Amino acid sequence: MRYRTLGNSGCAVSELCLGTMTFGAETDEAGSHAQLDRFIEAGGTFVDTADVYSAGISEEIIGRWYAARPAEVTEPVVLATKGRFPMATDPNGSGLSRRHLTRALDASLRRLGLDSVDLYQVHSWDPVTPLAETLRTLDGFVRSGKIGYYGFSNFTGWQLTKAVHTARELGLAEPVTLQPQYSMIVREIEWEIVPAALDAGLGLLPWSPLGGGWLSGKYQRDQRPTGSTRLGEDPGRGMEAWERRGTERTWRIIEAVQQVAEARGATMAQVALSWVTNRPAVTSTILGARTLEQLEDNLGSVDLALSEDEQALLDEASDLHASDYPYGGLGQDQRARTL
């Protein structure tokens, strides 16, 4: 396992992050604790959760893991959680207001059984709350010692840039990370969000790096999924839905990933994870395993270094083929001019 700084902070984290959205839903407590133990044993140090994961149960499971393990096991862990979405039905039960975030963080700390977390992330943009209120609240959390750093999740490029420059203008603690969806299937963030993160010095924490399981090779063209997979159980599952994501471009990407995997004696998931982990601005890639076996396979990606030819093959297969301006060839040529 290799380590990178958490965005523009001095805090080091493992290049893979254990995501815990499955804890308490698709993975029971014993299985969740087994994943945490194996991840730490493999050199992983970064764990990500959120208050809404299994309605707080994910945080509770992690809290009981902390309580049951000696300090020498838990001390290296850099723990991240998130707040923004409803955990209650009252009018102030969601959003990025001072009132909601203060209560959300305190509730997360209670469930985790901790006095502080290393990284606190706002789970999505709030169009109602003034941005300065949110940033002052996060700055207060840092100053009080309840959090070490803060970051954003699911922000667009303009939202990220506005937040960074507002924090600087107000003399507040600045964000260190952004957690976006990113995979070979979902590369649109490269148009604006990746450049914005690089400009601000933020580290990306990609979620769904396997495209909701599509890039692991579990689905076949013209065979509607069945059985104990996410789409087998729910083919219409959100943005990963069979009809939505099963495009010709997706199958072209899957074929390229399979080609590289077979040539290298690796799994398709390992190839897809290695591609994401080594993209510009990425600090740590979030794993979303349902089972210990899936986690074990994912951890194997740290030993896979893609060659330039392999990267080029995967880049071409997953290219979004943007129109020429401003994101296509003409736009790139113009931005590259020195005179």
VODOSE-203656 format. One record per residue (C-alpha): x negated, y negated, z; residue in one letter. Coordinates in steps of 0.2 Angstrom, whole numbers, plus 5000, padded with zeros to 4 digits. Each point is the difference from the previous one (the first is absolute). Layout:
# VODOSE-203656
XYZA...
//
This chain:
# VODOSE-203656
500050005000M499449834996R500449835008Y500549834994R500449845009T501849965003L500149864987G499149855005N499850055018S498550095008G501150155005C499550164992A501250134994V500050164991S500350004981E501550115003L501449955011C501250125008L501849944996G501350065013T501749974991M500350185000T499850025019F501750045008G500850024983A499250124989E498650055012T500450065018D499049945015E498950155001A499649984981G499749825002S498850025015H499150134989A499849884986Q499349875012L498850125007D499450064983R499849824994F499049955014I498950164999E499749964982A499349835004G501649904997G500249855011T501549904993F501850045004V501549914993D501850005006T501549885002A501549975011D501350064988V499150174996Y501350125006S500849865010A498549995012G499750185002I498449994990S499349885012E500650105015E499150164993I498449904998I500249935018G500150185007R498550054990W499049865007Y500650055018A499550184997A498349974993R498449955009P499349824998A498550064989E501350074987V501149855000T498849865002E499350004982P501849994993V500449834991V501950005002L501249904989A501949975001T501349894992K501549905004G501449914990R501450114996F501550045012P499950105015M501649935007A501649924993T500049835008D499849854989P498249985005N499650184999G498949994984S498949874991G498449915003L500649885013S499149975016R501450085010R500150164990H498150024998L499749985018T501350135005R499550114986A498250005005L500450035019D501150144995A498750084990S498749995014L501250085012R500350154988R498250014997L499549995019G498749874996L499649825004D499449954983S499950064982V498549974988D501049944985L501849945000Y500849984983Q501649914995V500950134989H500749884987S500349824995W501449915009D500849874990P500949925014V498749975014T498849854997P498350084996L499249895012A501050075014E499550184996T498249954998L500049915017R500850155008T498750124993L498649885005D500750005018G500050195000F498149994996V499649875013R501050105013S499050164996G501650104995K499350034983I498249994993G500549954982Y501549984989Y500550034983G501450014987F500950144991S501049994984N499649824997F499849934982T498549914994G500849825002W500650055018Q498350075005L499149844993T501349885008K499850095017A498150005000V499949814996H501349965012T499050095014A498549904995R500849844999E500850025017L498350065008G500850175004L499250185000A500050064982E500750174994P498850144996V501050124990T501450034988L500950174999Q500850024982P500650154990Q498650054989Y499650154989S499750044982M501950004997I500249835009V498649884994R500949844998E499249935015I498449984990E500849864991W500149885014E499950085017I498350084999V499249834994P500949915014A499350125013A498349994993L500149815000D500550005018A498850145006G501550115005L499850195000G501450114991L500750145009L500950104986P501650105004W500750134990S498450044991P500750164992L501549914993G501250095012G499250174996G500149984981W498150004999L499750155010S500650114986G501650075008K501249944987Y500150074982Q500649914984R501950054996D500150105017Q501149905012R499250035017P500850125013T499550085016G499149925015S499249854992T500549825002R500949994983L500550185001G501049955016E500649834993D499649984981P500749825001G498849955014R499849814998G498649944989M499350184998E501650064992A499950134987W500949904986E499149845005R498250065001R500050154987G499549894985T498850054986E498749895008R500150095016T499850174991W498549934991R499249955016I500450175008I499150094985E498549895002A499950035019V500250194997Q498649994987Q498849925012V500550125014A499750164990E498349944994A499449955017R500850155009G501049885011A501849985003T501149874991M500349915017A498249985003Q499749934983V501449875002A499449955018L498249984994S500649894986W501049885012V498750005014T498749934989N501049864992R499549825003P500549935016A500550165008V499550035018T500950165004S501350114991T501550065010I500450185000L501850065002G499850195003A501550105006R499050155005T498250045007L499750094984E500449844990Q498949905011L498550124998E500149994982D500149815000N498549995011L499050094986G500149844990S498649925010V498850124991D500649964983L499149864990A500749974983L498849974986S500249854989E500750114986D501350075012E500549835006Q500149944982A501250154996L501149975014L500049814998D500550024982E501450125003A500749895014S499849844991D501649895000L499649934983H500549825005A500449884987S498649894994D500349855011Y499749975014P499650185006Y499550084984G498449994989G500249824995L500249955018G498650105006Q498849934987D500549825004Q499750035019R498350074996A499449854990R498549915007T500049864988L
//
